[in-house]
């Protein structure tokens, strides 16, 4: 399996780069009859015809929960004549977590935290009024929640000119990030796909559900589509991103109990 996944998932956890790289990776014919899950000392491992699957770095493909492992096994079982990694978002995320996050959790957490300096929710449209109102409806509740629950008071601006955020706000939001590598890996993917670590954090804490987060992250894209019509290529890219987003949201839900 190494040749199938080693390019499509690197330590960067960048889903868009994974898509680009995976298109250059040849697909392998399906060689197994069944996929299953087995509990091991290292977690719940995925088995193909009773044999363990390995990550690109030759680590055991095993998840901390049976739920995640069962989802991966279902992805393997759903493959047809050839194995297409792009139809296996949870398996790809698991490879990234096992090979690229475990052992360097702090570095990935810091990468997520950097988004608190330039979060999507800080940069607002000045017009038209309907778009301004729509951004506020989706984004303001998250900012109020961050201020009231986390003690993170951020500054908003109009347009795209950078605004420096208060160090105490960044520190307060960063303190809310998890330390579990699976939760961190999933949170990193969600942050990258949405452009907002605050939306990712709101999902992890149960302030928003996955559909609400996805809608909030695409306020401007949806507005443009309504005004000018949908772009088929952009819609296809968004569909692929949504698959990765839902996989990360599922892993996050399996690892973190919402609170506060």
C-alpha positions in Angstrom: 0.0 0.0 0.0 3.0 2.3 0.4 3.1 3.4 -3.3 -0.6 4.3 -3.2 -0.5 6.6 -0.2 3.0 7.9 0.3 2.6 10.9 -2.0 -1.0 11.6 -1.3 -0.6 12.2 2.4 2.5 13.9 3.7 3.2 15.5 7.1 1.9 18.9 5.9 -1.7 17.6 6.2 -2.6 19.9 3.3 -5.7 18.3 1.7 -5.5 20.3 -1.5 -1.9 19.3 -2.0 -2.9 15.7 -1.3 -5.4 15.9 -4.1 -2.8 17.2 -6.5 -0.2 14.7 -5.6 -2.6 11.7 -5.6 -3.5 12.3 -9.2 0.1 11.5 -10.0 0.0 8.2 -8.1 -0.9 5.1 -10.1 -3.9 3.0 -8.8 -3.3 -0.6 -7.8 -5.7 -3.4 -8.5 -7.7 -4.7 -5.6 -5.9 -7.8 -4.3 -8.0 -8.7 -1.2 -11.4 -10.2 -0.6 -12.4 -8.6 2.7 -11.5 -5.8 5.1 -12.0 -6.1 8.8 -11.0 -4.7 12.2 -9.1 -6.3 15.0 -8.3 -5.0 18.5 -4.6 -4.9 19.2 -2.3 -3.4 21.9 -1.8 -0.5 19.5 -5.4 0.2 18.9 -8.0 -1.1 16.4 -6.2 -2.3 13.3 -7.5 -2.6 9.8 -6.9 -6.0 8.3 -7.1 -7.1 4.7 -7.8 -10.9 4.5 -6.7 -11.1 8.1 -3.4 -9.3 7.5 -2.6 -5.8 8.9 -2.3 -2.8 6.7 0.8 -0.6 7.0 1.1 3.2 6.5 3.5 4.7 4.0 6.1 4.9 6.8 5.4 1.2 7.6 3.5 1.9 10.8 0.5 -0.2 11.7 -2.7 1.3 10.4 -4.6 1.4 13.6 -7.1 3.8 15.2 -7.7 4.6 18.9 -11.4 3.8 18.5 -13.3 1.0 16.8 -15.6 3.6 15.2 -12.7 5.2 13.2 -11.2 1.8 12.3 -14.6 0.5 11.1 -14.9 3.5 8.9 -11.5 2.8 7.4 -12.3 -0.9 6.9 -15.5 0.2 5.1 -13.5 2.4 2.8 -11.3 -0.5 1.9 -14.2 -2.8 1.4 -15.9 -0.3 -0.9 -13.1 -0.4 -3.4 -13.9 -2.0 -6.7 -11.4 -3.2 -9.3 -8.8 -0.7 -8.4 -7.9 1.0 -5.1 -8.5 4.8 -5.4 -7.1 6.6 -2.3 -9.2 9.7 -3.1 -12.3 7.7 -2.2 -10.7 6.8 1.2 -10.6 10.1 3.1 -10.5 8.6 6.6 -7.7 6.2 5.7 -5.7 9.1 4.2 -6.2 11.2 7.3 -5.2 8.2 9.5 -2.0 7.8 7.5 -1.2 11.5 8.1 -1.9 11.3 11.8 0.1 8.2 12.4 3.1 9.2 10.2 3.0 12.9 10.4 1.3 14.1 13.6 2.3 11.5 16.2 5.7 12.5 17.5 5.3 16.1 16.4 2.0 17.1 18.0 3.3 20.4 19.3 4.5 21.6 15.9 1.1 20.8 14.3 -0.7 22.6 17.2 1.4 25.7 16.6 0.6 25.6 12.9 -3.1 25.6 13.8 -2.6 28.4 16.3 -1.0 30.6 13.7 -4.4 30.8 12.0 -5.7 32.7 15.0 -3.6 35.6 13.7 -5.4 35.8 10.3 -8.6 33.9 10.8 -11.3 34.1 8.1 -13.8 35.5 10.6 -11.8 38.7 11.2 -12.0 40.0 7.6 -15.4 41.4 6.7 -17.0 42.8 3.5 -17.9 46.4 3.5 -20.7 46.0 1.0 -23.3 45.0 -0.2 -25.3 45.2 2.9 -26.9 41.7 2.4 -23.4 40.1 2.3 -22.3 42.1 5.4 -25.4 40.8 7.2 -24.8 37.2 6.1 -21.2 37.2 7.3 -22.3 38.7 10.6 -25.0 36.1 11.0 -22.6 33.2 10.5 -19.5 34.5 12.1 -20.4 36.8 14.9 -21.9 34.1 17.2 -18.6 32.2 17.0 -16.6 35.3 17.9 -19.0 36.1 20.8 -18.6 32.5 21.9 -14.8 32.7 21.8 -14.9 35.9 23.9 -17.3 34.6 26.5 -16.2 31.0 26.8 -12.5 31.1 26.0 -11.7 34.7 27.0 -10.4 35.3 23.5 -11.3 38.8 22.3 -10.4 39.4 18.7 -10.4 42.5 16.5 -12.4 42.7 13.3 -11.5 44.7 10.2 -13.1 45.6 6.8 -11.4 44.3 3.7 -8.2 42.3 3.5 -5.6 44.6 5.1 -3.9 42.7 7.9 -4.9 43.5 11.5 -2.7 42.5 14.4 -4.6 40.4 16.9 -4.0 40.8 20.7 -1.5 38.3 22.1 -3.8 37.5 25.0 -6.6 36.5 22.5 -4.3 34.3 20.6 -3.0 32.7 23.7 -6.5 32.1 25.1 -7.6 30.4 21.9 -4.4 28.4 21.6 -4.9 27.1 25.2 -8.2 25.5 24.0 -6.5 23.3 21.4 -6.2 19.6 22.1 -3.1 17.5 22.6 -4.4 14.1 21.3 -2.7 13.5 17.9 -5.9 12.3 16.2 -7.9 15.3 17.4 -5.0 17.6 16.4 -4.7 16.0 13.0 -8.4 16.3 12.3 -8.5 19.9 13.6 -5.6 20.8 11.3 -7.4 19.5 8.3 -10.6 21.3 9.2 -8.7 24.6 9.8 -6.9 24.2 6.4 -10.1 23.5 4.5 -12.2 26.3 6.2 -9.5 28.9 6.6 -10.6 29.3 10.2 -9.1 27.8 13.3 -12.0 29.4 15.2 -14.6 27.5 13.2 -12.6 24.3 13.8 -12.5 25.0 17.5 -16.2 25.8 17.6 -16.8 22.4 16.0 -14.6 20.6 18.4 -16.3 22.3 21.4 -19.8 21.6 20.0 -20.7 25.2 19.5 -21.4 24.5 15.8 -22.1 21.3 14.0 -20.3 20.2 10.8 -22.9 21.6 8.4 -22.9 24.9 10.2 -19.1 25.1 10.0 -19.1 24.3 6.3 -21.7 26.9 5.6 -19.9 29.5 7.6 -16.7 28.8 5.9 -18.3 29.3 2.4 -20.4 32.4 3.0 -18.6 34.4 0.3 -18.3 31.6 -2.2 -22.0 30.8 -1.8 -22.8 34.5 -2.2 -20.8 34.8 -5.4 -22.5 31.7 -6.8 -25.9 33.2 -6.1 -25.0 36.4 -7.8 -23.0 35.2 -10.8 -23.9 31.5 -11.2 -22.1 28.4 -10.2 -18.7 27.5 -11.5 -18.6 23.8 -12.3 -14.8 23.4 -11.7 -15.1 25.3 -8.4 -18.1 23.2 -7.4 -16.1 20.0 -8.2 -13.2 21.1 -6.1 -15.5 22.1 -3.2 -17.1 18.6 -3.4 -13.7 17.0 -3.0 -12.9 19.3 -0.1 -16.2 18.5 1.5 -15.4 14.8 1.5 -12.1 15.5 3.4 -13.9 17.9 5.7 -16.6 15.3 6.7 -13.9 12.7 7.3 -12.0 15.0 9.6 -15.2 16.0 11.4 -16.1 12.4 12.0 -12.6 11.6 13.4 -12.8 14.7 15.6 -16.2 13.7 16.9 -15.0 10.2 17.7 -12.0 11.6 19.6 -13.5 14.5 21.5 -16.7 14.8 23.5 -18.2 18.3 22.9 -18.3 20.5 25.8 -18.8 24.2 26.7 
